[in-house]
Amino acid sequence: MRAGEALGLFGAPLFAMAALLAIAIYCIWQAIRDYRRGNYAMAVAGAICAALSLLVPIQTHAVKIDLPAER
């Protein structure tokens, strides 16, 4: 960890997690607004963007556990 780097859940940088969450909230907000205005294509596009931004993988620390093999 470098100096000044804040780590969030599972070792992911807190800023990256906050930025992705802010993008997703904005996309959901735009999708709701477009849906209410009757612009359904843009509402679907906003919902897809929100879903994709929430599905972005964030690097974590993986732990490997080797179990003994059955004989």
PQR file of N, CA, C, O and H, with PARSE charges and radii, in Angstrom:
ATOM      1  N   MET A   1       0.844  -1.167   0.000 -0.4000 1.5000
ATOM      2  CA  MET A   1       0.000   0.000   0.000 -0.0000 2.0000
ATOM      3  C   MET A   1       0.895   1.238   0.000  0.5500 1.7000
ATOM      4  O   MET A   1       1.810   1.358   0.816 -0.5500 1.4000
ATOM      5  N   ARG A   2       0.622   2.143  -0.913 -0.4000 1.5000
ATOM      6  CA  ARG A   2       1.394   3.377  -0.998 -0.0000 2.0000
ATOM      7  C   ARG A   2       0.885   4.383   0.019  0.5500 1.7000
ATOM      8  O   ARG A   2      -0.239   4.281   0.510 -0.5500 1.4000
ATOM      9  H   ARG A   2      -0.120   2.046  -1.576  0.4000 1.0000
ATOM     10  N   ALA A   3       1.721   5.345   0.323 -0.4000 1.5000
ATOM     11  CA  ALA A   3       1.347   6.375   1.282 -0.0000 2.0000
ATOM     12  C   ALA A   3       0.172   7.186   0.755  0.5500 1.7000
ATOM     13  O   ALA A   3       0.184   7.608  -0.402 -0.5500 1.4000
ATOM     14  H   ALA A   3       2.634   5.428  -0.076  0.4000 1.0000
ATOM     15  N   GLY A   4      -0.827   7.407   1.573 -0.4000 1.5000
ATOM     16  CA  GLY A   4      -1.965   8.212   1.190 -0.0000 2.0000
ATOM     17  C   GLY A   4      -3.053   7.453   0.453  0.5500 1.7000
ATOM     18  O   GLY A   4      -4.062   8.046   0.071 -0.5500 1.4000
ATOM     19  H   GLY A   4      -0.837   7.064   2.512  0.4000 1.0000
ATOM     20  N   GLU A   5      -2.876   6.165   0.245 -0.4000 1.5000
ATOM     21  CA  GLU A   5      -3.872   5.376  -0.481 -0.0000 2.0000
ATOM     22  C   GLU A   5      -4.831   4.734   0.525  0.5500 1.7000
ATOM     23  O   GLU A   5      -4.422   3.934   1.366 -0.5500 1.4000
ATOM     24  H   GLU A   5      -2.056   5.683   0.555  0.4000 1.0000
ATOM     25  N   ALA A   6      -6.097   5.094   0.426 -0.4000 1.5000
ATOM     26  CA  ALA A   6      -7.096   4.538   1.326 -0.0000 2.0000
ATOM     27  C   ALA A   6      -7.654   3.265   0.722  0.5500 1.7000
ATOM     28  O   ALA A   6      -8.040   3.241  -0.447 -0.5500 1.4000
ATOM     29  H   ALA A   6      -6.429   5.744  -0.257  0.4000 1.0000
ATOM     30  N   LEU A   7      -7.697   2.225   1.502 -0.4000 1.5000
ATOM     31  CA  LEU A   7      -8.214   0.951   1.017 -0.0000 2.0000
ATOM     32  C   LEU A   7      -9.603   0.720   1.586  0.5500 1.7000
ATOM     33  O   LEU A   7      -9.853   0.955   2.768 -0.5500 1.4000
ATOM     34  H   LEU A   7      -7.384   2.244   2.452  0.4000 1.0000
ATOM     35  N   GLY A   8     -10.499   0.259   0.731 -0.4000 1.5000
ATOM     36  CA  GLY A   8     -11.863  -0.020   1.142 -0.0000 2.0000
ATOM     37  C   GLY A   8     -12.061  -1.498   1.382  0.5500 1.7000
ATOM     38  O   GLY A   8     -11.163  -2.190   1.863 -0.5500 1.4000
ATOM     39  H   GLY A   8     -10.296   0.068  -0.229  0.4000 1.0000
ATOM     40  N   LEU A   9     -13.238  -1.973   1.045 -0.4000 1.5000
ATOM     41  CA  LEU A   9     -13.565  -3.374   1.243 -0.0000 2.0000
ATOM     42  C   LEU A   9     -12.673  -4.267   0.394  0.5500 1.7000
ATOM     43  O   LEU A   9     -12.439  -3.970  -0.777 -0.5500 1.4000
ATOM     44  H   LEU A   9     -13.967  -1.412   0.654  0.4000 1.0000
ATOM     45  N   PHE A  10     -12.190  -5.315   0.945 -0.4000 1.5000
ATOM     46  CA  PHE A  10     -11.406  -6.333   0.272 -0.0000 2.0000
ATOM     47  C   PHE A  10     -10.140  -5.776  -0.370  0.5500 1.7000
ATOM     48  O   PHE A  10      -9.634  -6.367  -1.324 -0.5500 1.4000
ATOM     49  H   PHE A  10     -12.379  -5.557   1.897  0.4000 1.0000
ATOM     50  N   GLY A  11      -9.619  -4.666   0.121 -0.4000 1.5000
ATOM     51  CA  GLY A  11      -8.371  -4.129  -0.382 -0.0000 2.0000
ATOM     52  C   GLY A  11      -8.504  -3.295  -1.645  0.5500 1.7000
ATOM     53  O   GLY A  11      -7.484  -2.899  -2.208 -0.5500 1.4000
ATOM     54  H   GLY A  11     -10.031  -4.187   0.896  0.4000 1.0000
ATOM     55  N   ALA A  12      -9.692  -3.015  -2.109 -0.4000 1.5000
ATOM     56  CA  ALA A  12      -9.871  -2.199  -3.310 -0.0000 2.0000
ATOM     57  C   ALA A  12      -9.734  -0.728  -2.934  0.5500 1.7000
ATOM     58  O   ALA A  12     -10.136  -0.329  -1.842 -0.5500 1.4000
ATOM     59  H   ALA A  12     -10.521  -3.337  -1.651  0.4000 1.0000
ATOM     60  N   PRO A  13      -9.177   0.071  -3.819 -0.5600 1.5000
ATOM     61  CA  PRO A  13      -9.072   1.504  -3.506  0.2800 2.0000
ATOM     62  C   PRO A  13     -10.449   2.110  -3.287  0.5500 1.7000
ATOM     63  O   PRO A  13     -11.370   1.911  -4.079 -0.5500 1.4000
ATOM     64  N   LEU A  14     -10.566   2.839  -2.218 -0.4000 1.5000
ATOM     65  CA  LEU A  14     -11.849   3.421  -1.829 -0.0000 2.0000
ATOM     66  C   LEU A  14     -12.352   4.410  -2.873  0.5500 1.7000
ATOM     67  O   LEU A  14     -13.555   4.487  -3.122 -0.5500 1.4000
ATOM     68  H   LEU A  14      -9.818   3.001  -1.575  0.4000 1.0000
ATOM     69  N   PHE A  15     -11.444   5.166  -3.486 -0.4000 1.5000
ATOM     70  CA  PHE A  15     -11.844   6.141  -4.495 -0.0000 2.0000
ATOM     71  C   PHE A  15     -12.470   5.460  -5.703  0.5500 1.7000
ATOM     72  O   PHE A  15     -13.462   5.951  -6.241 -0.5500 1.4000
ATOM     73  H   PHE A  15     -10.466   5.103  -3.284  0.4000 1.0000
ATOM     74  N   ALA A  16     -11.906   4.336  -6.137 -0.4000 1.5000
ATOM     75  CA  ALA A  16     -12.446   3.622  -7.306 -0.0000 2.0000
ATOM     76  C   ALA A  16     -13.841   3.088  -7.012  0.5500 1.7000
ATOM     77  O   ALA A  16     -14.722   3.149  -7.870 -0.5500 1.4000
ATOM     78  H   ALA A  16     -11.100   3.937  -5.700  0.4000 1.0000
ATOM     79  N   MET A  17     -14.046   2.573  -5.823 -0.4000 1.5000
ATOM     80  CA  MET A  17     -15.364   2.066  -5.455 -0.0000 2.0000
ATOM     81  C   MET A  17     -16.384   3.199  -5.393  0.5500 1.7000
ATOM     82  O   MET A  17     -17.516   3.045  -5.851 -0.5500 1.4000
ATOM     83  H   MET A  17     -13.331   2.523  -5.127  0.4000 1.0000
ATOM     84  N   ALA A  18     -15.985   4.336  -4.827 -0.4000 1.5000
ATOM     85  CA  ALA A  18     -16.897   5.473  -4.723 -0.0000 2.0000
ATOM     86  C   ALA A  18     -17.223   6.043  -6.098  0.5500 1.7000
ATOM     87  O   ALA A  18     -18.359   6.446  -6.350 -0.5500 1.4000
ATOM     88  H   ALA A  18     -15.066   4.461  -4.455  0.4000 1.0000
ATOM     89  N   ALA A  19     -16.242   6.078  -6.983 -0.4000 1.5000
ATOM     90  CA  ALA A  19     -16.466   6.602  -8.332 -0.0000 2.0000
ATOM     91  C   ALA A  19     -17.431   5.714  -9.111  0.5500 1.7000
ATOM     92  O   ALA A  19     -18.329   6.219  -9.784 -0.5500 1.4000
ATOM     93  H   ALA A  19     -15.320   5.750  -6.779  0.4000 1.0000
ATOM     94  N   LEU A  20     -17.255   4.407  -9.028 -0.4000 1.5000
ATOM     95  CA  LEU A  20     -18.154   3.492  -9.737 -0.0000 2.0000
ATOM     96  C   LEU A  20     -19.571   3.567  -9.179  0.5500 1.7000
ATOM     97  O   LEU A  20     -20.542   3.495  -9.933 -0.5500 1.4000
ATOM     98  H   LEU A  20     -16.524   3.997  -8.482  0.4000 1.0000
ATOM     99  N   LEU A  21     -19.689   3.707  -7.888 -0.4000 1.5000
ATOM    100  CA  LEU A  21     -21.017   3.833  -7.285 -0.0000 2.0000
ATOM    101  C   LEU A  21     -21.691   5.138  -7.704  0.5500 1.7000
ATOM    102  O   LEU A  21     -22.893   5.161  -7.971 -0.5500 1.4000
ATOM    103  H   LEU A  21     -18.900   3.766  -7.276  0.4000 1.0000
ATOM    104  N   ALA A  22     -20.921   6.221  -7.760 -0.4000 1.5000
ATOM    105  CA  ALA A  22     -21.476   7.504  -8.193 -0.0000 2.0000
ATOM    106  C   ALA A  22     -21.938   7.438  -9.646  0.5500 1.7000
ATOM    107  O   ALA A  22     -22.988   7.983  -9.986 -0.5500 1.4000
ATOM    108  H   ALA A  22     -19.945   6.203  -7.543  0.4000 1.0000
ATOM    109  N   ILE A  23     -21.169   6.781 -10.499 -0.4000 1.5000
ATOM    110  CA  ILE A  23     -21.550   6.625 -11.908 -0.0000 2.0000
ATOM    111  C   ILE A  23     -22.840   5.816 -12.013  0.5500 1.7000
ATOM    112  O   ILE A  23     -23.732   6.169 -12.784 -0.5500 1.4000
ATOM    113  H   ILE A  23     -20.316   6.339 -10.223  0.4000 1.0000
ATOM    114  N   ALA A  24     -22.940   4.749 -11.254 -0.4000 1.5000
ATOM    115  CA  ALA A  24     -24.139   3.906 -11.295 -0.0000 2.0000
ATOM    116  C   ALA A  24     -25.369   4.677 -10.814  0.5500 1.7000
ATOM    117  O   ALA A  24     -26.435   4.570 -11.420 -0.5500 1.4000
ATOM    118  H   ALA A  24     -22.215   4.462 -10.628  0.4000 1.0000
ATOM    119  N   ILE A  25     -25.237   5.442  -9.745 -0.4000 1.5000
ATOM    120  CA  ILE A  25     -26.364   6.231  -9.240 -0.0000 2.0000
ATOM    121  C   ILE A  25     -26.793   7.261 -10.275  0.5500 1.7000
ATOM    122  O   ILE A  25     -27.989   7.465 -10.485 -0.5500 1.4000
ATOM    123  H   ILE A  25     -24.371   5.529  -9.253  0.4000 1.0000
ATOM    124  N   TYR A  26     -25.838   7.908 -10.920 -0.4000 1.5000
ATOM    125  CA  TYR A  26     -26.166   8.894 -11.949 -0.0000 2.0000
ATOM    126  C   TYR A  26     -26.892   8.242 -13.126  0.5500 1.7000
ATOM    127  O   TYR A  26     -27.867   8.793 -13.635 -0.5500 1.4000
ATOM    128  H   TYR A  26     -24.867   7.743 -10.749  0.4000 1.0000
ATOM    129  N   CYS A  27     -26.421   7.074 -13.557 -0.4000 1.5000
ATOM    130  CA  CYS A  27     -27.069   6.381 -14.676 -0.0000 2.0000
ATOM    131  C   CYS A  27     -28.490   5.951 -14.324  0.5500 1.7000
ATOM    132  O   CYS A  27     -29.392   6.040 -15.157 -0.5500 1.4000
ATOM    133  H   CYS A  27     -25.629   6.626 -13.143  0.4000 1.0000
ATOM    134  N   ILE A  28     -28.689   5.491 -13.103 -0.4000 1.5000
ATOM    135  CA  ILE A  28     -30.041   5.111 -12.669 -0.0000 2.0000
ATOM    136  C   ILE A  28     -30.946   6.336 -12.639  0.5500 1.7000
ATOM    137  O   ILE A  28     -32.103   6.270 -13.056 -0.5500 1.4000
ATOM    138  H   ILE A  28     -27.956   5.420 -12.426  0.4000 1.0000
ATOM    139  N   TRP A  29     -30.420   7.447 -12.146 -0.4000 1.5000
ATOM    140  CA  TRP A  29     -31.187   8.682 -12.093 -0.0000 2.0000
ATOM    141  C   TRP A  29     -31.591   9.130 -13.499  0.5500 1.7000
ATOM    142  O   TRP A  29     -32.737   9.522 -13.721 -0.5500 1.4000
ATOM    143  H   TRP A  29     -29.481   7.500 -11.807  0.4000 1.0000
ATOM    144  N   GLN A  30     -30.661   9.072 -14.441 -0.4000 1.5000
ATOM    145  CA  GLN A  30     -30.959   9.456 -15.822 -0.0000 2.0000
ATOM    146  C   GLN A  30     -31.962   8.486 -16.454  0.5500 1.7000
ATOM    147  O   GLN A  30     -32.836   8.907 -17.212 -0.5500 1.4000
ATOM    148  H   GLN A  30     -29.730   8.753 -14.261  0.4000 1.0000
ATOM    149  N   ALA A  31     -31.842   7.202 -16.148 -0.4000 1.5000
ATOM    150  CA  ALA A  31     -32.766   6.216 -16.707 -0.0000 2.0000
ATOM    151  C   ALA A  31     -34.195   6.475 -16.217  0.5500 1.7000
ATOM    152  O   ALA A  31     -35.145   6.384 -16.994 -0.5500 1.4000
ATOM    153  H   ALA A  31     -31.132   6.860 -15.532  0.4000 1.0000
ATOM    154  N   ILE A  32     -34.342   6.793 -14.941 -0.4000 1.5000
ATOM    155  CA  ILE A  32     -35.670   7.100 -14.392 -0.0000 2.0000
ATOM    156  C   ILE A  32     -36.229   8.361 -15.043  0.5500 1.7000
ATOM    157  O   ILE A  32     -37.406   8.414 -15.402 -0.5500 1.4000
ATOM    158  H   ILE A  32     -33.570   6.867 -14.310  0.4000 1.0000
ATOM    159  N   ARG A  33     -35.382   9.370 -15.193 -0.4000 1.5000
ATOM    160  CA  ARG A  33     -35.828  10.621 -15.821 -0.0000 2.0000
ATOM    161  C   ARG A  33     -36.260  10.389 -17.271  0.5500 1.7000
ATOM    162  O   ARG A  33     -37.296  10.896 -17.703 -0.5500 1.4000
ATOM    163  H   ARG A  33     -34.427   9.327 -14.901  0.4000 1.0000
ATOM    164  N   ASP A  34     -35.466   9.626 -18.016 -0.4000 1.5000
ATOM    165  CA  ASP A  34     -35.814   9.352 -19.408 -0.0000 2.0000
ATOM    166  C   ASP A  34     -37.074   8.513 -19.521  0.5500 1.7000
ATOM    167  O   ASP A  34     -37.878   8.724 -20.429 -0.5500 1.4000
ATOM    168  H   ASP A  34     -34.624   9.214 -17.665  0.4000 1.0000
ATOM    169  N   TYR A  35     -37.258   7.568 -18.614 -0.4000 1.5000
ATOM    170  CA  TYR A  35     -38.467   6.752 -18.626 -0.0000 2.0000
ATOM    171  C   TYR A  35     -39.709   7.609 -18.390  0.5500 1.7000
ATOM    172  O   TYR A  35     -40.727   7.437 -19.060 -0.5500 1.4000
ATOM    173  H   TYR A  35     -36.605   7.397 -17.876  0.4000 1.0000
ATOM    174  N   ARG A  36     -39.617   8.530 -17.434 -0.4000 1.5000
ATOM    175  CA  ARG A  36     -40.759   9.406 -17.145 -0.0000 2.0000
ATOM    176  C   ARG A  36     -41.066  10.337 -18.305  0.5500 1.7000
ATOM    177  O   ARG A  36     -42.222  10.705 -18.512 -0.5500 1.4000
ATOM    178  H   ARG A  36     -38.790   8.669 -16.890  0.4000 1.0000
ATOM    179  N   ARG A  37     -40.048  10.723 -19.066 -0.4000 1.5000
ATOM    180  CA  ARG A  37     -40.248  11.598 -20.222 -0.0000 2.0000
ATOM    181  C   ARG A  37     -40.731  10.831 -21.448  0.5500 1.7000
ATOM    182  O   ARG A  37     -41.110  11.439 -22.449 -0.5500 1.4000
ATOM    183  H   ARG A  37     -39.109  10.424 -18.898  0.4000 1.0000
ATOM    184  N   GLY A  38     -40.721   9.510 -21.381 -0.4000 1.5000
ATOM    185  CA  GLY A  38     -41.184   8.694 -22.493 -0.0000 2.0000
ATOM    186  C   GLY A  38     -40.089   8.315 -23.478  0.5500 1.7000
ATOM    187  O   GLY A  38     -40.375   7.748 -24.532 -0.5500 1.4000
ATOM    188  H   GLY A  38     -40.412   9.015 -20.568  0.4000 1.0000
ATOM    189  N   ASN A  39     -38.858   8.618 -23.153 -0.4000 1.5000
ATOM    190  CA  ASN A  39     -37.726   8.266 -24.009 -0.0000 2.0000
ATOM    191  C   ASN A  39     -37.204   6.893 -23.551  0.5500 1.7000
ATOM    192  O   ASN A  39     -36.211   6.794 -22.830 -0.5500 1.4000
ATOM    193  H   ASN A  39     -38.625   9.079 -22.296  0.4000 1.0000
ATOM    194  N   TYR A  40     -37.897   5.855 -23.989 -0.4000 1.5000
ATOM    195  CA  TYR A  40     -37.640   4.514 -23.477 -0.0000 2.0000
ATOM    196  C   TYR A  40     -36.296   3.943 -23.928  0.5500 1.7000
ATOM    197  O   TYR A  40     -35.674   3.185 -23.185 -0.5500 1.4000
ATOM    198  H   TYR A  40     -38.703   5.935 -24.575  0.4000 1.0000
ATOM    199  N   ALA A  41     -35.843   4.289 -25.119 -0.4000 1.5000
ATOM    200  CA  ALA A  41     -34.556   3.774 -25.598 -0.0000 2.0000
ATOM    201  C   ALA A  41     -33.412   4.286 -24.721  0.5500 1.7000
ATOM    202  O   ALA A  41     -32.509   3.528 -24.365 -0.5500 1.4000
ATOM    203  H   ALA A  41     -36.348   4.905 -25.724  0.4000 1.0000
ATOM    204  N   MET A  42     -33.455   5.558 -24.380 -0.4000 1.5000
ATOM    205  CA  MET A  42     -32.397   6.106 -23.520 -0.0000 2.0000
ATOM    206  C   MET A  42     -32.527   5.600 -22.087  0.5500 1.7000
ATOM    207  O   MET A  42     -31.526   5.487 -21.379 -0.5500 1.4000
ATOM    208  H   MET A  42     -34.188   6.173 -24.669  0.4000 1.0000
ATOM    209  N   ALA A  43     -33.749   5.295 -21.652 -0.4000 1.5000
ATOM    210  CA  ALA A  43     -33.939   4.728 -20.315 -0.0000 2.0000
ATOM    211  C   ALA A  43     -33.302   3.343 -20.240  0.5500 1.7000
ATOM    212  O   ALA A  43     -32.660   3.001 -19.247 -0.5500 1.4000
ATOM    213  H   ALA A  43     -34.562   5.386 -22.227  0.4000 1.0000
ATOM    214  N   VAL A  44     -33.482   2.561 -21.280 -0.4000 1.5000
ATOM    215  CA  VAL A  44     -32.866   1.232 -21.321 -0.0000 2.0000
ATOM    216  C   VAL A  44     -31.348   1.365 -21.371  0.5500 1.7000
ATOM    217  O   VAL A  44     -30.635   0.622 -20.697 -0.5500 1.4000
ATOM    218  H   VAL A  44     -34.004   2.839 -22.086  0.4000 1.0000
ATOM    219  N   ALA A  45     -30.851   2.315 -22.172 -0.4000 1.5000
ATOM    220  CA  ALA A  45     -29.403   2.520 -22.259 -0.0000 2.0000
ATOM    221  C   ALA A  45     -28.830   2.933 -20.901  0.5500 1.7000
ATOM    222  O   ALA A  45     -27.757   2.468 -20.516 -0.5500 1.4000
ATOM    223  H   ALA A  45     -31.431   2.918 -22.719  0.4000 1.0000
ATOM    224  N   GLY A  46     -29.529   3.794 -20.183 -0.4000 1.5000
ATOM    225  CA  GLY A  46     -29.067   4.201 -18.853 -0.0000 2.0000
ATOM    226  C   GLY A  46     -29.080   3.060 -17.859  0.5500 1.7000
ATOM    227  O   GLY A  46     -28.172   2.936 -17.037 -0.5500 1.4000
ATOM    228  H   GLY A  46     -30.400   4.172 -20.495  0.4000 1.0000
ATOM    229  N   ALA A  47     -30.110   2.221 -17.930 -0.4000 1.5000
ATOM    230  CA  ALA A  47     -30.177   1.070 -17.028 -0.0000 2.0000
ATOM    231  C   ALA A  47     -29.062   0.075 -17.330  0.5500 1.7000
ATOM    232  O   ALA A  47     -28.485  -0.510 -16.414 -0.5500 1.4000
ATOM    233  H   ALA A  47     -30.847   2.321 -18.598  0.4000 1.0000
ATOM    234  N   ILE A  48     -28.757  -0.119 -18.613 -0.4000 1.5000
ATOM    235  CA  ILE A  48     -27.666  -1.025 -18.986 -0.0000 2.0000
ATOM    236  C   ILE A  48     -26.329  -0.471 -18.513  0.5500 1.7000
ATOM    237  O   ILE A  48     -25.493  -1.218 -18.005 -0.5500 1.4000
ATOM    238  H   ILE A  48     -29.226   0.357 -19.358  0.4000 1.0000
ATOM    239  N   CYS A  49     -26.123   0.822 -18.673 -0.4000 1.5000
ATOM    240  CA  CYS A  49     -24.876   1.439 -18.200 -0.0000 2.0000
ATOM    241  C   CYS A  49     -24.731   1.308 -16.680  0.5500 1.7000
ATOM    242  O   CYS A  49     -23.636   1.055 -16.177 -0.5500 1.4000
ATOM    243  H   CYS A  49     -26.802   1.429 -19.086  0.4000 1.0000
ATOM    244  N   ALA A  50     -25.829   1.480 -15.958 -0.4000 1.5000
ATOM    245  CA  ALA A  50     -25.783   1.338 -14.504 -0.0000 2.0000
ATOM    246  C   ALA A  50     -25.436  -0.094 -14.111  0.5500 1.7000
ATOM    247  O   ALA A  50     -24.622  -0.322 -13.216 -0.5500 1.4000
ATOM    248  H   ALA A  50     -26.719   1.686 -16.366  0.4000 1.0000
ATOM    249  N   ALA A  51     -26.057  -1.053 -14.786 -0.4000 1.5000
ATOM    250  CA  ALA A  51     -25.778  -2.457 -14.474 -0.0000 2.0000
ATOM    251  C   ALA A  51     -24.331  -2.812 -14.793  0.5500 1.7000
ATOM    252  O   ALA A  51     -23.677  -3.513 -14.020 -0.5500 1.4000
ATOM    253  H   ALA A  51     -26.718  -0.868 -15.513  0.4000 1.0000
ATOM    254  N   LEU A  52     -23.835  -2.337 -15.916 -0.4000 1.5000
ATOM    255  CA  LEU A  52     -22.453  -2.644 -16.288 -0.0000 2.0000
ATOM    256  C   LEU A  52     -21.455  -1.988 -15.339  0.5500 1.7000
ATOM    257  O   LEU A  52     -20.423  -2.581 -15.024 -0.5500 1.4000
ATOM    258  H   LEU A  52     -24.366  -1.768 -16.544  0.4000 1.0000
ATOM    259  N   SER A  53     -21.748  -0.783 -14.883 -0.4000 1.5000
ATOM    260  CA  SER A  53     -20.819  -0.132 -13.960 -0.0000 2.0000
ATOM    261  C   SER A  53     -20.816  -0.820 -12.597  0.5500 1.7000
ATOM    262  O   SER A  53     -19.803  -0.799 -11.899 -0.5500 1.4000
ATOM    263  H   SER A  53     -22.586  -0.301 -15.139  0.4000 1.0000
ATOM    264  N   LEU A  54     -21.933  -1.429 -12.213 -0.4000 1.5000
ATOM    265  CA  LEU A  54     -21.958  -2.174 -10.949 -0.0000 2.0000
ATOM    266  C   LEU A  54     -21.308  -3.549 -11.071  0.5500 1.7000
ATOM    267  O   LEU A  54     -20.929  -4.146 -10.064 -0.5500 1.4000
ATOM    268  H   LEU A  54     -22.756  -1.446 -12.780  0.4000 1.0000
ATOM    269  N   LEU A  55     -21.177  -4.053 -12.297 -0.4000 1.5000
ATOM    270  CA  LEU A  55     -20.578  -5.363 -12.513 -0.0000 2.0000
ATOM    271  C   LEU A  55     -19.089  -5.308 -12.824  0.5500 1.7000
ATOM    272  O   LEU A  55     -18.485  -6.345 -13.095 -0.5500 1.4000
ATOM    273  H   LEU A  55     -21.486  -3.568 -13.115  0.4000 1.0000
ATOM    274  N   VAL A  56     -18.486  -4.135 -12.792 -0.4000 1.5000
ATOM    275  CA  VAL A  56     -17.055  -4.008 -13.055 -0.0000 2.0000
ATOM    276  C   VAL A  56     -16.292  -4.707 -11.931  0.5500 1.7000
ATOM    277  O   VAL A  56     -16.507  -4.411 -10.756 -0.5500 1.4000
ATOM    278  H   VAL A  56     -18.977  -3.292 -12.571  0.4000 1.0000
ATOM    279  N   PRO A  57     -15.409  -5.626 -12.288 -0.5600 1.5000
ATOM    280  CA  PRO A  57     -14.659  -6.321 -11.235  0.2800 2.0000
ATOM    281  C   PRO A  57     -13.629  -5.395 -10.591  0.5500 1.7000
ATOM    282  O   PRO A  57     -12.950  -4.625 -11.271 -0.5500 1.4000
ATOM    283  N   ILE A  58     -13.535  -5.485  -9.296 -0.4000 1.5000
ATOM    284  CA  ILE A  58     -12.553  -4.715  -8.545 -0.0000 2.0000
ATOM    285  C   ILE A  58     -11.559  -5.714  -7.969  0.5500 1.7000
ATOM    286  O   ILE A  58     -11.937  -6.704  -7.343 -0.5500 1.4000
ATOM    287  H   ILE A  58     -14.087  -6.110  -8.745  0.4000 1.0000
ATOM    288  N   GLN A  59     -10.284  -5.432  -8.193 -0.4000 1.5000
ATOM    289  CA  GLN A  59      -9.246  -6.367  -7.761 -0.0000 2.0000
ATOM    290  C   GLN A  59      -9.297  -6.563  -6.248  0.5500 1.7000
ATOM    291  O   GLN A  59      -9.352  -5.606  -5.475 -0.5500 1.4000
ATOM    292  H   GLN A  59      -9.977  -4.628  -8.701  0.4000 1.0000
ATOM    293  N   THR A  60      -9.276  -7.804  -5.863 -0.4000 1.5000
ATOM    294  CA  THR A  60      -9.280  -8.146  -4.446 -0.0000 2.0000
ATOM    295  C   THR A  60      -8.126  -9.091  -4.157  0.5500 1.7000
ATOM    296  O   THR A  60      -7.422  -9.530  -5.066 -0.5500 1.4000
ATOM    297  H   THR A  60      -9.231  -8.581  -6.491  0.4000 1.0000
ATOM    298  N   HIS A  61      -7.948  -9.387  -2.925 -0.4000 1.5000
ATOM    299  CA  HIS A  61      -6.909 -10.323  -2.508 -0.0000 2.0000
ATOM    300  C   HIS A  61      -7.529 -11.713  -2.426  0.5500 1.7000
ATOM    301  O   HIS A  61      -8.387 -11.969  -1.581 -0.5500 1.4000
ATOM    302  H   HIS A  61      -8.520  -9.031  -2.186  0.4000 1.0000
ATOM    303  N   ALA A  62      -7.091 -12.602  -3.304 -0.4000 1.5000
ATOM    304  CA  ALA A  62      -7.642 -13.956  -3.333 -0.0000 2.0000
ATOM    305  C   ALA A  62      -6.839 -14.860  -2.394  0.5500 1.7000
ATOM    306  O   ALA A  62      -5.617 -14.748  -2.293 -0.5500 1.4000
ATOM    307  H   ALA A  62      -6.394 -12.394  -3.990  0.4000 1.0000
ATOM    308  N   VAL A  63      -7.536 -15.735  -1.729 -0.4000 1.5000
ATOM    309  CA  VAL A  63      -6.907 -16.704  -0.836 -0.0000 2.0000
ATOM    310  C   VAL A  63      -7.181 -18.093  -1.396  0.5500 1.7000
ATOM    311  O   VAL A  63      -8.330 -18.454  -1.647 -0.5500 1.4000
ATOM    312  H   VAL A  63      -8.529 -15.827  -1.812  0.4000 1.0000
ATOM    313  N   LYS A  64      -6.122 -18.865  -1.590 -0.4000 1.5000
ATOM    314  CA  LYS A  64      -6.257 -20.208  -2.126 -0.0000 2.0000
ATOM    315  C   LYS A  64      -6.093 -21.206  -0.987  0.5500 1.7000
ATOM    316  O   LYS A  64      -5.128 -21.149  -0.225 -0.5500 1.4000
ATOM    317  H   LYS A  64      -5.188 -18.571  -1.386  0.4000 1.0000
ATOM    318  N   ILE A  65      -7.050 -22.116  -0.885 -0.4000 1.5000
ATOM    319  CA  ILE A  65      -7.002 -23.150   0.151 -0.0000 2.0000
ATOM    320  C   ILE A  65      -6.967 -24.501  -0.549  0.5500 1.7000
ATOM    321  O   ILE A  65      -7.873 -24.833  -1.313 -0.5500 1.4000
ATOM    322  H   ILE A  65      -7.834 -22.163  -1.504  0.4000 1.0000
ATOM    323  N   ASP A  66      -5.933 -25.269  -0.292 -0.4000 1.5000
ATOM    324  CA  ASP A  66      -5.817 -26.615  -0.850 -0.0000 2.0000
ATOM    325  C   ASP A  66      -6.336 -27.623   0.158  0.5500 1.7000
ATOM    326  O   ASP A  66      -5.818 -27.728   1.270 -0.5500 1.4000
ATOM    327  H   ASP A  66      -5.197 -24.999   0.329  0.4000 1.0000
ATOM    328  N   LEU A  67      -7.359 -28.362  -0.236 -0.4000 1.5000
ATOM    329  CA  LEU A  67      -7.916 -29.403   0.623 -0.0000 2.0000
ATOM    330  C   LEU A  67      -7.240 -30.733   0.299  0.5500 1.7000
ATOM    331  O   LEU A  67      -6.880 -30.982  -0.852 -0.5500 1.4000
ATOM    332  H   LEU A  67      -7.780 -28.277  -1.139  0.4000 1.0000
ATOM    333  N   PRO A  68      -7.068 -31.579   1.298 -0.5600 1.5000
ATOM    334  CA  PRO A  68      -6.450 -32.877   1.024  0.2800 2.0000
ATOM    335  C   PRO A  68      -7.356 -33.746   0.142  0.5500 1.7000
ATOM    336  O   PRO A  68      -8.577 -33.739   0.292 -0.5500 1.4000
ATOM    337  N   ALA A  69      -6.745 -34.482  -0.767 -0.4000 1.5000
ATOM    338  CA  ALA A  69      -7.504 -35.328  -1.688 -0.0000 2.0000
ATOM    339  C   ALA A  69      -7.990 -36.578  -0.955  0.5500 1.7000
ATOM    340  O   ALA A  69      -7.315 -37.084  -0.058 -0.5500 1.4000
ATOM    341  H   ALA A  69      -5.753 -34.488  -0.889  0.4000 1.0000
ATOM    342  N   GLU A  70      -9.159 -37.066  -1.343 -0.4000 1.5000
ATOM    343  CA  GLU A  70      -9.676 -38.294  -0.767 -0.0000 2.0000
ATOM    344  C   GLU A  70      -8.926 -39.490  -1.370  0.5500 1.7000
ATOM    345  O   GLU A  70      -8.546 -39.479  -2.540 -0.5500 1.4000
ATOM    346  H   GLU A  70      -9.707 -36.655  -2.071  0.4000 1.0000
ATOM    347  N   ARG A  71      -8.726 -40.519  -0.540 -0.4000 1.5000
ATOM    348  CA  ARG A  71      -8.000 -41.693  -1.036 -0.0000 2.0000
ATOM    349  C   ARG A  71      -8.919 -42.859  -1.193  0.5500 1.7000
ATOM    350  O   ARG A  71      -8.485 -43.937  -1.601 -0.5500 1.4000
ATOM    351  H   ARG A  71      -9.035 -40.528   0.411  0.4000 1.0000
TER
END
